[in-house]
Amino acid sequence: MTGERASLRLRLFAIVVAAALIPIAPLTIVLLLQVRDAIYGRAAADARARLADVRQRCAGAICPEAAGVRRLAGPCAARSSLTGDTLLLCEDVPGGAIELRQDLRPVREQLASLDRRILAVLVLFVGILVALAVWLLERGVGRRLEKIDAALEAVGAEQQGPNLLPEGGDAVGRVGAAVNRLAQRLREERGRTRSQIEALETANQKLREAREDLARSERLATVGRLAAGVAHEVGNPVSALIGYAGLIRERTKQGKDVSGYAERIEREATRIDRILRDLLDLARPPAELRSIDLRRSLEIARFAFAPRHAQVAVETALPPDLPPVRGDEHYLSQVFVNLMTNAARAGASRVRVTARAANGGVSVEVEDDGRGIPPEDLGRVFEPFFTTAAPGEGSGLGLALCHVTMERFGGSIAARNRAGARGAVLELRFVSGSARP
């Protein structure tokens, strides 16, 4: 057994060594290119040295004769150039210039011969390494894995037998013992598994439903980090600013007091500033959830909504003893503005907001008389970028942001159509302001 283990280690070591030697091929090619450049560079350097020697021995307009060197009447057009296998070097001297022609064909032929020899040896070397690695893998791993595969196939076919594989040997051979134990356990567990199939199918169905809910929640959680949310979140207060500006212009022409509208513009501008500063943190819960008054958040939303949608009447019916809820006033007002804006885009002429205490919390219903929600879309209205509005009339982020905000508050939001009437109902469920997270 010890010999078989050592044999396996030796084979694996040989495979690793063969794989490590494979990079020698590209390294040899790089080295060959460097040798080629060095030989060509040495030939060019020798030619320059010859030309410099001739130039030093030039006296006035007379230069000594040298092989490949000729005298030019005018100055050099170029210091060096390569035409085919001929290297031209030129140096200015008094009264003209001297030019040296160096034939590089012998260098090229020498390199071609060297390339052939090196590449032949390299191909032979790599081929031997690859063949050795394949042979070692086939003998040391491939044949054994074929046996294991056959044994596993026998397990799947419920074949009986004391031992499907011989046990012992090196690391690969010892897998046989594990397969034998696996076969025995599978035979024991198969009977119990059949009796649990129905229960598992029911559990799987519930798990799929929970996975779908979790996936939707994760998609909605990323909406706060999307740049498209900037345009949607800032759009509502900007619309209010435009409406107030129009009212100020009209009242100024009439000579009326506009200080109230200026105060509202300041408040909306402050909201825009806070939205921009907090938008990057939208994907995380607010730093602190407080006990807030629903009436105040709803009034802030009405002031922001009314100037842009004067044709939509907003009615509220909140009981005087309505308890406070846990949340953030700024984000809650944004939820109400989004719901009212969606109702206006759906053609509503009236939006009614009612509330009641229920199950230790507060339930708020925002009801409109618009077009309603197609039944096939009720399950998707809270998905980011899903919208039933006409192109250019909505980004599909409003209800998604409402869903994210309500989850942060520890509550929830649901959508349905009005029973027996035209319009939709959005139900918000809040945790009581006295409850702890």
C-alpha positions in Angstrom: 0.0 0.0 0.0 2.9 2.4 0.8 4.4 1.6 -2.6 1.2 2.4 -4.4 0.8 5.7 -2.6 4.4 6.7 -3.4 3.8 5.7 -7.1 0.7 8.0 -7.2 2.7 10.9 -5.7 5.5 10.3 -8.2 3.1 10.3 -11.1 1.5 13.5 -9.9 4.9 15.1 -9.4 5.9 14.2 -12.9 2.7 15.8 -14.3 3.2 19.0 -12.3 6.8 19.2 -13.6 5.7 18.6 -17.2 3.1 21.4 -16.8 5.6 23.7 -15.3 8.0 23.2 -18.2 5.3 24.1 -20.8 5.9 27.9 -20.4 9.5 27.3 -21.7 8.0 27.4 -25.2 7.0 31.1 -25.2 10.1 32.0 -23.2 12.2 30.4 -25.9 10.4 32.3 -28.6 11.0 35.6 -26.7 14.7 34.7 -26.3 14.9 33.9 -30.0 13.5 37.3 -30.9 15.9 39.0 -28.5 18.9 37.1 -30.1 17.6 38.2 -33.6 17.5 41.8 -32.5 20.9 41.6 -30.9 22.5 40.1 -34.1 21.0 42.8 -36.3 22.0 45.5 -33.8 25.6 44.1 -33.7 25.7 44.2 -37.6 24.4 47.8 -37.6 26.9 48.8 -34.8 29.9 47.3 -36.8 28.8 49.3 -39.9 28.6 52.5 -37.9 32.0 51.9 -36.5 33.5 51.4 -40.0 31.8 54.6 -41.2 33.1 56.5 -38.2 36.6 55.2 -38.8 36.5 56.4 -42.4 35.2 59.8 -41.4 38.0 60.3 -38.9 40.6 59.5 -41.6 39.1 62.0 -44.0 41.4 65.0 -44.6 39.6 68.0 -46.2 37.7 66.8 -49.2 39.7 63.6 -49.6 38.6 60.4 -47.8 40.4 56.9 -48.0 38.9 54.1 -50.0 36.9 51.5 -48.1 34.7 48.6 -49.1 31.1 49.6 -49.5 31.9 53.3 -48.8 31.4 56.0 -51.4 31.8 59.8 -51.5 28.7 62.0 -52.0 28.9 65.6 -53.4 26.1 66.9 -51.2 25.0 66.5 -47.6 23.2 63.4 -46.3 19.5 63.1 -47.1 19.1 60.6 -44.1 21.4 59.3 -41.5 20.3 55.7 -41.8 17.8 53.7 -43.9 16.9 50.1 -44.6 16.0 49.0 -48.1 15.4 45.3 -48.4 18.5 43.6 -47.0 20.7 46.7 -47.5 21.5 49.0 -44.6 22.5 52.6 -45.7 24.4 54.8 -43.3 25.5 58.4 -44.1 27.8 60.9 -42.4 28.5 64.5 -43.4 32.2 65.4 -44.0 33.8 68.6 -45.3 32.8 69.1 -48.9 30.0 66.5 -49.0 29.2 63.3 -47.3 30.2 59.6 -47.2 27.8 56.7 -47.5 28.2 53.1 -46.3 26.2 50.2 -47.8 26.0 47.1 -45.6 24.5 43.9 -47.0 22.5 42.1 -44.3 21.7 39.0 -46.2 24.3 36.9 -44.5 22.9 37.9 -41.1 19.4 37.0 -42.3 20.5 33.6 -43.6 22.4 32.9 -40.4 19.3 33.7 -38.3 17.0 31.6 -40.5 19.2 28.6 -40.0 19.3 29.2 -36.2 15.5 29.6 -36.1 14.9 26.3 -37.8 17.2 24.4 -35.5 15.8 26.1 -32.3 12.1 25.7 -33.4 12.7 22.0 -34.3 14.2 21.3 -30.9 11.4 23.2 -29.2 8.6 21.4 -31.0 10.2 18.0 -30.2 10.7 19.0 -26.5 7.1 20.2 -26.1 5.7 17.2 -27.9 7.6 14.8 -25.6 6.3 16.7 -22.5 2.7 16.7 -23.7 2.9 13.0 -24.6 4.4 12.2 -21.2 1.7 14.2 -19.3 -1.1 12.5 -21.3 0.3 9.0 -20.7 0.7 9.7 -17.0 -2.8 11.1 -16.6 -4.3 8.2 -18.5 -2.5 5.6 -16.5 -2.6 7.2 -13.1 -6.1 8.9 -13.1 -8.1 8.2 -16.3 -8.3 4.4 -15.9 -9.2 4.6 -12.2 -11.9 7.2 -12.8 -13.4 4.9 -15.4 -13.8 2.2 -12.7 -15.3 4.7 -10.3 -17.7 5.9 -12.9 -18.8 2.3 -13.6 -19.3 1.8 -9.9 -21.4 4.9 -9.5 -23.5 3.8 -12.4 -24.1 0.5 -10.7 -25.2 2.4 -7.6 -27.7 4.4 -9.6 -29.1 1.1 -11.0 -29.5 -0.3 -7.5 -27.2 -3.1 -8.1 -26.6 -5.2 -5.1 -23.2 -6.6 -4.0 -20.9 -6.7 -1.0 -18.3 -4.5 -2.6 -18.4 -2.7 -5.9 -14.8 -1.6 -5.8 -11.6 -3.1 -4.3 -10.6 -1.1 -1.2 -7.2 0.2 -0.3 -4.3 1.4 -2.4 -3.2 5.0 -3.1 -5.3 8.1 -2.8 -7.4 7.4 -5.9 -7.8 3.8 -5.1 -9.1 4.5 -1.7 -12.1 6.3 -3.3 -13.4 2.8 -3.9 -14.1 2.4 -0.1 -16.0 5.6 0.0 -18.1 4.5 -3.0 -18.9 1.2 -1.4 -20.1 3.0 1.8 -22.1 5.4 -0.3 -23.9 2.5 -2.1 -24.8 0.9 1.2 -26.2 4.1 2.6 -28.1 4.9 -0.5 -29.8 1.5 -0.3 -30.8 2.2 3.3 -32.0 5.7 2.7 -33.9 5.1 -0.6 -36.9 3.5 1.2 -37.3 6.4 3.7 -36.9 9.0 0.9 -39.8 7.7 -1.1 -42.2 8.2 1.8 -41.1 11.9 2.2 -41.5 12.9 -1.5 -44.9 14.5 -1.0 -43.8 16.5 2.1 -40.7 17.7 0.2 -42.8 18.8 -2.8 -44.9 21.0 -0.5 -41.9 22.4 1.2 -40.3 23.1 -2.1 -43.4 25.0 -3.2 -43.2 27.2 -0.1 -39.5 27.7 -0.6 -40.0 28.9 -4.2 -42.6 31.4 -3.0 -40.3 32.6 -0.3 -37.5 32.9 -2.8 -39.6 35.0 -5.2 -40.5 37.3 -2.3 -36.9 37.6 -1.3 -35.7 38.2 -4.9 -38.3 41.0 -5.3 -37.2 42.6 -2.0 -33.6 42.5 -3.1 -34.4 44.1 -6.4 -36.4 46.8 -4.7 -33.5 47.4 -2.2 -31.2 48.4 -5.1 -33.6 51.1 -6.4 -32.2 53.6 -3.9 -28.8 53.4 -5.5 -30.1 53.9 -9.1 -29.4 57.3 -10.6 -32.8 57.3 -12.1 -34.2 57.8 -8.6 -32.7 61.3 -8.6 -35.0 62.5 -11.3 -38.1 60.9 -9.7 -37.5 62.0 -6.2 -36.5 65.6 -7.0 -39.2 65.9 -9.7 -42.1 66.2 -7.2 -40.7 69.2 -5.2 -39.5 70.8 -8.4 -43.1 70.5 -9.8 -44.3 72.2 -6.6 -41.7 75.0 -7.1 -42.9 75.5 -10.7 -46.5 75.8 -9.5 -45.7 78.2 -6.7 -43.6 80.3 -9.1 -46.6 80.6 -11.4 -48.9 81.6 -8.5 -46.4 84.2 -7.4 -46.2 85.6 -10.9 -50.0 85.9 -11.1 -50.4 87.4 -7.6 -47.5 89.8 -8.3 -49.3 91.1 -11.3 -52.4 91.5 -9.2 -50.4 93.3 -6.5 -51.2 90.7 -3.9 -49.0 89.4 -1.0 -46.8 86.5 -2.0 -44.9 85.9 1.2 -46.8 82.7 1.9 -45.8 81.2 -1.4 -42.2 82.3 -0.9 -42.1 80.4 2.4 -43.5 77.3 0.6 -40.8 77.7 -2.1 -38.2 77.8 0.6 -39.6 74.7 2.2 -39.6 72.8 -1.1 -36.1 73.9 -1.9 -35.0 72.6 1.5 -36.7 69.3 0.6 -34.8 69.1 -2.7 -31.5 69.8 -0.8 -32.2 67.0 1.7 -33.2 64.6 -1.1 -30.0 65.1 -2.9 -27.9 64.7 0.3 -29.8 61.6 1.4 -30.2 59.9 -1.9 -27.0 57.9 -1.7 -28.2 56.6 1.7 -31.6 55.6 0.4 -30.6 51.9 0.2 -30.0 51.9 3.9 -32.5 52.4 6.7 -32.8 55.9 8.2 -30.3 56.6 11.0 -33.2 56.9 13.5 -36.9 56.0 13.2 -39.1 58.3 15.4 -42.7 58.4 16.4 -44.3 60.8 13.9 -47.8 62.2 13.3 -49.5 60.9 10.1 -51.5 64.1 9.8 -48.5 66.4 9.5 -46.8 64.1 6.9 -50.0 64.1 4.9 -50.4 67.9 5.1 -46.8 68.3 3.8 -47.6 66.0 0.9 -50.8 67.9 0.1 -48.9 71.2 -0.1 -46.3 69.6 -2.4 -48.9 68.0 -4.6 -51.6 70.6 -4.9 -49.9 73.3 -7.1 -49.1 70.9 -9.9 -52.4 68.9 -9.8 -55.1 71.5 -8.9 -57.7 69.4 -10.8 -57.4 66.5 -8.3 -59.3 66.9 -5.1 -57.6 65.4 -2.0 -59.9 64.4 0.8 -58.7 63.1 4.2 -60.6 61.3 6.9 -58.3 60.6 9.8 -59.8 59.8 13.2 -58.9 62.3 16.0 -57.5 59.6 18.2 -55.2 58.1 15.5 -52.0 57.0 17.3 -48.6 58.0 16.0 -46.6 55.7 13.8 -42.9 54.7 13.6 -41.0 56.2 10.6 -39.5 59.3 9.2 -41.6 62.4 8.3 -39.6 63.3 5.2 -39.7 59.9 3.7 -43.4 59.3 4.6 -44.4 62.6 2.9 -42.6 61.4 -0.2 -44.6 58.2 -0.1 -47.9 60.1 0.0 -46.7 62.5 -2.8 -45.8 59.5 -5.0 -49.2 57.8 -4.4 -51.1 61.0 -5.2 -49.0 61.6 -8.3 -49.7 58.1 -9.5 -53.4 58.6 -9.0 -53.3 61.9 -11.0 -51.5 60.2 -13.9 -54.1 57.4 -13.9 -56.8 60.1 -14.6 -58.2 60.4 -11.1 -60.2 63.4 -10.2 -60.4 62.6 -6.5 -58.0 61.0 -4.0 -59.3 60.0 -0.6 -57.0 59.1 2.4 -58.5 57.2 5.3 -56.8 55.6 8.4 -57.7 53.4 11.3 -55.9 51.7 14.2 -55.6 47.9 13.6 -53.6 45.1 15.2 -51.4 47.3 17.3 -50.5 49.5 14.4 -52.2 51.8 11.9 -53.6 51.0 8.5 -53.9 53.9 5.9 -55.8 53.5 2.6 -55.2 55.9 -0.4 -58.1 55.5 -2.7 -58.6 57.1 -6.1 -61.2 57.0 -8.9 -58.7 56.7 -11.8 -58.3 53.9 -14.3 -57.2 51.3 -11.8 -54.6 48.6 -12.2 -54.9 45.8 -14.7 -55.4 42.5 -12.8 -52.4 40.9 -14.5 -50.2 43.7 -13.3 -51.1 43.7 -9.6 -48.2 41.4 -8.8 -45.6 43.6 -10.5 -46.6 47.2 -9.6 -43.9 47.4 -7.0 -41.0 46.2 -9.3 -38.5 48.9 -10.3 -39.2 50.5 -13.7 -42.5 48.7 -14.2 -45.2 51.2 -15.2 -48.6 51.1 -16.9 -48.4 54.8 -17.8 -47.9 56.0 -21.3 -44.3 56.5 -22.5 -42.8 59.7 -21.0 -45.4 59.9 -18.2 -43.7 57.9 -15.6 -40.4 56.2 -14.7 -41.8 53.2 -12.9 -39.9 54.1 -9.7 -42.6 55.7 -7.6 -44.3 52.5 -6.1 -41.0 50.8 -5.9 -39.6 53.5 -3.7 -42.8 53.5 -1.6 -42.3 49.7 -1.1 -38.7 50.2 0.0 -39.6 53.0 2.4 -42.4 51.1 4.0 -40.1 48.1 4.6 -37.6 50.4 6.3 -40.4 51.6 8.6 -41.2 48.0 9.5 -44.5 48.1 7.7 -45.8 47.1 4.3 -47.7 48.3 1.3 -50.2 46.5 -0.9 -52.3 47.3 -4.0 -55.7 46.3 -5.1 -58.6 47.6 -7.3 -61.7 49.1 -5.8 -64.5 46.5 -5.4 -67.3 47.2 -7.9 -66.0 50.6 -8.8 -63.4 52.4 -10.9 -60.0 53.1 -9.3 -57.3 51.6 -7.1 -56.6 51.3 -3.4 -53.1 51.4 -1.9 -53.0 50.2 1.7 -50.1 51.2 4.0 -49.6 49.3 7.2 -47.5 51.0 9.9 -46.0 49.9 13.2 -47.3 51.9 16.2 -45.0 54.7 17.2 -44.7 53.3 20.7 -43.4 49.9 19.4 -39.7 49.2 19.3 -37.9 47.9 16.1 
